[in-house]
Amino acid sequence: MFIVTVNEELCKGCGLCAAACPKKIMRISDVTNTSGQYVAVCAAKEACVGCRSCAIICPDDAIRIEKEESF
């Protein structure tokens, strides 16, 4: 499983991550940051395959994908 983290203050809600996601789990939410921009969110974290397409395409470097440690 992968952990998707969106830095809401860096995100400007451009939607490139949603367009790039092959699983279509990245979306623009109805939550705004302090700049008033609607921010991206991973709507189904358990479905993330860790391809990093969203993080790679993000022009603001606002998305991080990490592999969840299993113990």
Backbone as XML, in Angstrom:
<?xml version="1.0"?>
<chain id="A" units="angstrom">
  <residue number="1" name="MET">
    <atom name="N" x="0.843" y="-1.179" z="0.000"/>
    <atom name="CA" x="0.000" y="0.000" z="0.000"/>
    <atom name="C" x="0.888" y="1.240" z="0.000"/>
  </residue>
  <residue number="2" name="PHE">
    <atom name="N" x="0.357" y="2.303" z="-0.591"/>
    <atom name="CA" x="1.118" y="3.543" z="-0.712"/>
    <atom name="C" x="0.417" y="4.677" z="0.024"/>
  </residue>
  <residue number="3" name="ILE">
    <atom name="N" x="1.215" y="5.607" z="0.502"/>
    <atom name="CA" x="0.700" y="6.778" z="1.203"/>
    <atom name="C" x="0.829" y="7.970" z="0.268"/>
  </residue>
  <residue number="4" name="VAL">
    <atom name="N" x="-0.297" y="8.602" z="-0.029"/>
    <atom name="CA" x="-0.336" y="9.775" z="-0.900"/>
    <atom name="C" x="-0.513" y="11.000" z="-0.010"/>
  </residue>
  <residue number="5" name="THR">
    <atom name="N" x="0.432" y="11.929" z="-0.103"/>
    <atom name="CA" x="0.368" y="13.151" z="0.692"/>
    <atom name="C" x="0.365" y="14.352" z="-0.241"/>
  </residue>
  <residue number="6" name="VAL">
    <atom name="N" x="-0.630" y="15.211" z="-0.072"/>
    <atom name="CA" x="-0.714" y="16.444" z="-0.855"/>
    <atom name="C" x="-0.452" y="17.611" z="0.094"/>
  </residue>
  <residue number="7" name="ASN">
    <atom name="N" x="0.560" y="18.400" z="-0.229"/>
    <atom name="CA" x="0.833" y="19.610" z="0.536"/>
    <atom name="C" x="-0.181" y="20.655" z="0.060"/>
  </residue>
  <residue number="8" name="GLU">
    <atom name="N" x="-1.213" y="20.863" z="0.845"/>
    <atom name="CA" x="-2.315" y="21.737" z="0.449"/>
    <atom name="C" x="-1.882" y="23.176" z="0.193"/>
  </residue>
  <residue number="9" name="GLU">
    <atom name="N" x="-0.871" y="23.633" z="0.882"/>
    <atom name="CA" x="-0.425" y="25.026" z="0.684"/>
    <atom name="C" x="0.333" y="25.204" z="-0.623"/>
  </residue>
  <residue number="10" name="LEU">
    <atom name="N" x="0.933" y="24.141" z="-1.138"/>
    <atom name="CA" x="1.625" y="24.233" z="-2.431"/>
    <atom name="C" x="0.684" y="23.977" z="-3.601"/>
  </residue>
  <residue number="11" name="CYS">
    <atom name="N" x="-0.365" y="23.213" z="-3.363"/>
    <atom name="CA" x="-1.303" y="22.831" z="-4.426"/>
    <atom name="C" x="-2.119" y="24.038" z="-4.883"/>
  </residue>
  <residue number="12" name="LYS">
    <atom name="N" x="-2.224" y="24.197" z="-6.198"/>
    <atom name="CA" x="-3.051" y="25.279" z="-6.738"/>
    <atom name="C" x="-4.289" y="24.744" z="-7.451"/>
  </residue>
  <residue number="13" name="GLY">
    <atom name="N" x="-4.535" y="23.443" z="-7.335"/>
    <atom name="CA" x="-5.746" y="22.854" z="-7.886"/>
    <atom name="C" x="-5.814" y="22.827" z="-9.395"/>
  </residue>
  <residue number="14" name="CYS">
    <atom name="N" x="-4.693" y="22.668" z="-10.052"/>
    <atom name="CA" x="-4.663" y="22.713" z="-11.518"/>
    <atom name="C" x="-5.321" y="21.490" z="-12.164"/>
  </residue>
  <residue number="15" name="GLY">
    <atom name="N" x="-5.381" y="20.368" z="-11.443"/>
    <atom name="CA" x="-6.029" y="19.169" z="-11.968"/>
    <atom name="C" x="-5.155" y="18.266" z="-12.811"/>
  </residue>
  <residue number="16" name="LEU">
    <atom name="N" x="-3.886" y="18.625" z="-12.990"/>
    <atom name="CA" x="-3.002" y="17.774" z="-13.787"/>
    <atom name="C" x="-2.843" y="16.393" z="-13.163"/>
  </residue>
  <residue number="17" name="CYS">
    <atom name="N" x="-2.810" y="16.324" z="-11.854"/>
    <atom name="CA" x="-2.662" y="15.035" z="-11.170"/>
    <atom name="C" x="-3.862" y="14.131" z="-11.438"/>
  </residue>
  <residue number="18" name="ALA">
    <atom name="N" x="-5.052" y="14.722" z="-11.420"/>
    <atom name="CA" x="-6.271" y="13.950" z="-11.680"/>
    <atom name="C" x="-6.270" y="13.415" z="-13.111"/>
  </residue>
  <residue number="19" name="ALA">
    <atom name="N" x="-5.804" y="14.216" z="-14.038"/>
    <atom name="CA" x="-5.753" y="13.792" z="-15.438"/>
    <atom name="C" x="-4.709" y="12.698" z="-15.660"/>
  </residue>
  <residue number="20" name="ALA">
    <atom name="N" x="-3.620" y="12.737" z="-14.905"/>
    <atom name="CA" x="-2.531" y="11.785" z="-15.092"/>
    <atom name="C" x="-2.738" y="10.454" z="-14.377"/>
  </residue>
  <residue number="21" name="CYS">
    <atom name="N" x="-3.596" y="10.418" z="-13.384"/>
    <atom name="CA" x="-3.763" y="9.213" z="-12.567"/>
    <atom name="C" x="-4.431" y="8.087" z="-13.364"/>
  </residue>
  <residue number="22" name="PRO">
    <atom name="N" x="-3.731" y="6.962" z="-13.554"/>
    <atom name="CA" x="-4.321" y="5.859" z="-14.315"/>
    <atom name="C" x="-5.485" y="5.179" z="-13.587"/>
  </residue>
  <residue number="23" name="LYS">
    <atom name="N" x="-5.524" y="5.280" z="-12.285"/>
    <atom name="CA" x="-6.607" y="4.673" z="-11.504"/>
    <atom name="C" x="-7.766" y="5.648" z="-11.281"/>
  </residue>
  <residue number="24" name="LYS">
    <atom name="N" x="-7.589" y="6.907" z="-11.701"/>
    <atom name="CA" x="-8.607" y="7.960" z="-11.558"/>
    <atom name="C" x="-9.043" y="8.160" z="-10.105"/>
  </residue>
  <residue number="25" name="ILE">
    <atom name="N" x="-8.060" y="8.147" z="-9.190"/>
    <atom name="CA" x="-8.367" y="8.338" z="-7.771"/>
    <atom name="C" x="-7.945" y="9.709" z="-7.251"/>
  </residue>
  <residue number="26" name="MET">
    <atom name="N" x="-7.211" y="10.465" z="-8.052"/>
    <atom name="CA" x="-6.856" y="11.833" z="-7.672"/>
    <atom name="C" x="-7.962" y="12.754" z="-8.158"/>
  </residue>
  <residue number="27" name="ARG">
    <atom name="N" x="-8.396" y="13.652" z="-7.271"/>
    <atom name="CA" x="-9.487" y="14.570" z="-7.591"/>
    <atom name="C" x="-9.203" y="15.937" z="-6.978"/>
  </residue>
  <residue number="28" name="ILE">
    <atom name="N" x="-9.897" y="16.929" z="-7.491"/>
    <atom name="CA" x="-9.857" y="18.248" z="-6.867"/>
    <atom name="C" x="-11.003" y="18.274" z="-5.867"/>
  </residue>
  <residue number="29" name="SER">
    <atom name="N" x="-10.672" y="18.568" z="-4.630"/>
    <atom name="CA" x="-11.665" y="18.515" z="-3.550"/>
    <atom name="C" x="-12.424" y="19.826" z="-3.434"/>
  </residue>
  <residue number="30" name="ASP">
    <atom name="N" x="-13.336" y="19.871" z="-2.489"/>
    <atom name="CA" x="-14.058" y="21.110" z="-2.211"/>
    <atom name="C" x="-13.432" y="21.861" z="-1.043"/>
  </residue>
  <residue number="31" name="VAL">
    <atom name="N" x="-12.221" y="21.442" z="-0.670"/>
    <atom name="CA" x="-11.458" y="22.080" z="0.401"/>
    <atom name="C" x="-10.507" y="23.097" z="-0.223"/>
  </residue>
  <residue number="32" name="THR">
    <atom name="N" x="-10.420" y="24.271" z="0.373"/>
    <atom name="CA" x="-9.502" y="25.287" z="-0.138"/>
    <atom name="C" x="-8.336" y="25.488" z="0.827"/>
  </residue>
  <residue number="33" name="ASN">
    <atom name="N" x="-7.228" y="25.925" z="0.265"/>
    <atom name="CA" x="-6.069" y="26.262" z="1.092"/>
    <atom name="C" x="-6.146" y="27.734" z="1.493"/>
  </residue>
  <residue number="34" name="THR">
    <atom name="N" x="-5.120" y="28.232" z="2.141"/>
    <atom name="CA" x="-5.157" y="29.615" z="2.614"/>
    <atom name="C" x="-5.158" y="30.637" z="1.476"/>
  </residue>
  <residue number="35" name="SER">
    <atom name="N" x="-4.788" y="30.193" z="0.267"/>
    <atom name="CA" x="-4.831" y="31.076" z="-0.906"/>
    <atom name="C" x="-6.182" y="31.041" z="-1.602"/>
  </residue>
  <residue number="36" name="GLY">
    <atom name="N" x="-7.094" y="30.177" z="-1.114"/>
    <atom name="CA" x="-8.406" y="30.070" z="-1.718"/>
    <atom name="C" x="-8.486" y="29.103" z="-2.885"/>
  </residue>
  <residue number="37" name="GLN">
    <atom name="N" x="-7.410" y="28.345" z="-3.108"/>
    <atom name="CA" x="-7.383" y="27.368" z="-4.202"/>
    <atom name="C" x="-7.965" y="26.040" z="-3.730"/>
  </residue>
  <residue number="38" name="TYR">
    <atom name="N" x="-8.805" y="25.427" z="-4.565"/>
    <atom name="CA" x="-9.291" y="24.076" z="-4.268"/>
    <atom name="C" x="-8.130" y="23.117" z="-4.475"/>
  </residue>
  <residue number="39" name="VAL">
    <atom name="N" x="-7.929" y="22.214" z="-3.533"/>
    <atom name="CA" x="-6.732" y="21.369" z="-3.546"/>
    <atom name="C" x="-7.035" y="19.939" z="-3.967"/>
  </residue>
  <residue number="40" name="ALA">
    <atom name="N" x="-6.001" y="19.262" z="-4.422"/>
    <atom name="CA" x="-6.107" y="17.865" z="-4.838"/>
    <atom name="C" x="-6.179" y="16.952" z="-3.618"/>
  </residue>
  <residue number="41" name="VAL">
    <atom name="N" x="-6.798" y="15.817" z="-3.841"/>
    <atom name="CA" x="-6.913" y="14.808" z="-2.798"/>
    <atom name="C" x="-6.933" y="13.439" z="-3.464"/>
  </residue>
  <residue number="42" name="CYS">
    <atom name="N" x="-6.403" y="12.456" z="-2.759"/>
    <atom name="CA" x="-6.499" y="11.074" z="-3.230"/>
    <atom name="C" x="-7.784" y="10.507" z="-2.628"/>
  </residue>
  <residue number="43" name="ALA">
    <atom name="N" x="-8.755" y="10.221" z="-3.480"/>
    <atom name="CA" x="-10.078" y="9.808" z="-3.018"/>
    <atom name="C" x="-10.149" y="8.348" z="-2.592"/>
  </residue>
  <residue number="44" name="ALA">
    <atom name="N" x="-9.180" y="7.537" z="-2.995"/>
    <atom name="CA" x="-9.195" y="6.109" z="-2.654"/>
    <atom name="C" x="-7.760" y="5.635" z="-2.447"/>
  </residue>
  <residue number="45" name="LYS">
    <atom name="N" x="-7.197" y="5.992" z="-1.319"/>
    <atom name="CA" x="-5.783" y="5.699" z="-1.061"/>
    <atom name="C" x="-5.452" y="4.223" z="-1.175"/>
  </residue>
  <residue number="46" name="GLU">
    <atom name="N" x="-6.391" y="3.359" z="-0.833"/>
    <atom name="CA" x="-6.145" y="1.918" z="-0.896"/>
    <atom name="C" x="-6.008" y="1.422" z="-2.339"/>
  </residue>
  <residue number="47" name="ALA">
    <atom name="N" x="-6.455" y="2.214" z="-3.315"/>
    <atom name="CA" x="-6.377" y="1.827" z="-4.724"/>
    <atom name="C" x="-5.106" y="2.330" z="-5.407"/>
  </residue>
  <residue number="48" name="CYS">
    <atom name="N" x="-4.319" y="3.143" z="-4.708"/>
    <atom name="CA" x="-3.089" y="3.692" z="-5.293"/>
    <atom name="C" x="-2.087" y="2.572" z="-5.575"/>
  </residue>
  <residue number="49" name="VAL">
    <atom name="N" x="-1.548" y="2.557" z="-6.795"/>
    <atom name="CA" x="-0.572" y="1.546" z="-7.194"/>
    <atom name="C" x="0.863" y="2.074" z="-7.105"/>
  </residue>
  <residue number="50" name="GLY">
    <atom name="N" x="1.023" y="3.315" z="-6.679"/>
    <atom name="CA" x="2.358" y="3.879" z="-6.487"/>
    <atom name="C" x="3.094" y="4.219" z="-7.760"/>
  </residue>
  <residue number="51" name="CYS">
    <atom name="N" x="2.376" y="4.493" z="-8.834"/>
    <atom name="CA" x="3.030" y="4.792" z="-10.117"/>
    <atom name="C" x="3.708" y="6.163" z="-10.118"/>
  </residue>
  <residue number="52" name="ARG">
    <atom name="N" x="3.277" y="7.043" z="-9.238"/>
    <atom name="CA" x="3.831" y="8.384" z="-9.066"/>
    <atom name="C" x="3.543" y="9.342" z="-10.222"/>
  </residue>
  <residue number="53" name="SER">
    <atom name="N" x="2.604" y="8.967" z="-11.087"/>
    <atom name="CA" x="2.246" y="9.853" z="-12.206"/>
    <atom name="C" x="1.787" y="11.209" z="-11.711"/>
  </residue>
  <residue number="54" name="CYS">
    <atom name="N" x="1.014" y="11.223" z="-10.642"/>
    <atom name="CA" x="0.512" y="12.486" z="-10.096"/>
    <atom name="C" x="1.651" y="13.358" z="-9.578"/>
  </residue>
  <residue number="55" name="ALA">
    <atom name="N" x="2.586" y="12.740" z="-8.871"/>
    <atom name="CA" x="3.713" y="13.485" z="-8.305"/>
    <atom name="C" x="4.654" y="13.990" z="-9.394"/>
  </residue>
  <residue number="56" name="ILE">
    <atom name="N" x="4.843" y="13.196" z="-10.417"/>
    <atom name="CA" x="5.742" y="13.583" z="-11.505"/>
    <atom name="C" x="5.186" y="14.767" z="-12.289"/>
  </residue>
  <residue number="57" name="ILE">
    <atom name="N" x="3.881" y="14.761" z="-12.551"/>
    <atom name="CA" x="3.281" y="15.816" z="-13.375"/>
    <atom name="C" x="3.000" y="17.100" z="-12.605"/>
  </residue>
  <residue number="58" name="CYS">
    <atom name="N" x="2.975" y="17.034" z="-11.276"/>
    <atom name="CA" x="2.641" y="18.209" z="-10.469"/>
    <atom name="C" x="3.690" y="19.313" z="-10.653"/>
  </residue>
  <residue number="59" name="PRO">
    <atom name="N" x="3.286" y="20.462" z="-11.194"/>
    <atom name="CA" x="4.248" y="21.539" z="-11.432"/>
    <atom name="C" x="4.712" y="22.237" z="-10.157"/>
  </residue>
  <residue number="60" name="ASP">
    <atom name="N" x="4.020" y="21.997" z="-9.058"/>
    <atom name="CA" x="4.348" y="22.673" z="-7.803"/>
    <atom name="C" x="5.002" y="21.745" z="-6.781"/>
  </residue>
  <residue number="61" name="ASP">
    <atom name="N" x="5.282" y="20.512" z="-7.185"/>
    <atom name="CA" x="5.927" y="19.541" z="-6.295"/>
    <atom name="C" x="5.138" y="19.387" z="-4.984"/>
  </residue>
  <residue number="62" name="ALA">
    <atom name="N" x="3.808" y="19.336" z="-5.119"/>
    <atom name="CA" x="2.938" y="19.302" z="-3.946"/>
    <atom name="C" x="2.530" y="17.889" z="-3.531"/>
  </residue>
  <residue number="63" name="ILE">
    <atom name="N" x="2.900" y="16.872" z="-4.324"/>
    <atom name="CA" x="2.437" y="15.503" z="-4.051"/>
    <atom name="C" x="3.627" y="14.591" z="-3.765"/>
  </residue>
  <residue number="64" name="ARG">
    <atom name="N" x="3.482" y="13.815" z="-2.717"/>
    <atom name="CA" x="4.495" y="12.819" z="-2.334"/>
    <atom name="C" x="3.818" y="11.451" z="-2.274"/>
  </residue>
  <residue number="65" name="ILE">
    <atom name="N" x="4.518" y="10.447" z="-2.766"/>
    <atom name="CA" x="4.046" y="9.065" z="-2.697"/>
    <atom name="C" x="5.110" y="8.266" z="-1.962"/>
  </residue>
  <residue number="66" name="GLU">
    <atom name="N" x="4.699" y="7.586" z="-0.911"/>
    <atom name="CA" x="5.627" y="6.764" z="-0.147"/>
    <atom name="C" x="5.043" y="5.372" z="0.025"/>
  </residue>
  <residue number="67" name="LYS">
    <atom name="N" x="5.898" y="4.393" z="0.024"/>
    <atom name="CA" x="5.438" y="3.037" z="0.277"/>
    <atom name="C" x="5.236" y="2.863" z="1.780"/>
  </residue>
  <residue number="68" name="GLU">
    <atom name="N" x="4.083" y="2.334" z="2.138"/>
    <atom name="CA" x="3.777" y="2.117" z="3.543"/>
    <atom name="C" x="4.617" y="0.960" z="4.072"/>
  </residue>
  <residue number="69" name="GLU">
    <atom name="N" x="5.223" y="1.183" z="5.210"/>
    <atom name="CA" x="6.028" y="0.141" z="5.846"/>
    <atom name="C" x="5.119" y="-0.945" z="6.417"/>
  </residue>
  <residue number="70" name="SER">
    <atom name="N" x="5.458" y="-2.199" z="6.159"/>
    <atom name="CA" x="4.682" y="-3.281" z="6.781"/>
    <atom name="C" x="5.543" y="-3.973" z="7.816"/>
  </residue>
  <residue number="71" name="PHE">
    <atom name="N" x="4.940" y="-4.193" z="8.942"/>
    <atom name="CA" x="5.674" y="-4.794" z="10.053"/>
    <atom name="C" x="5.153" y="-6.167" z="10.341"/>
  </residue>
</chain>
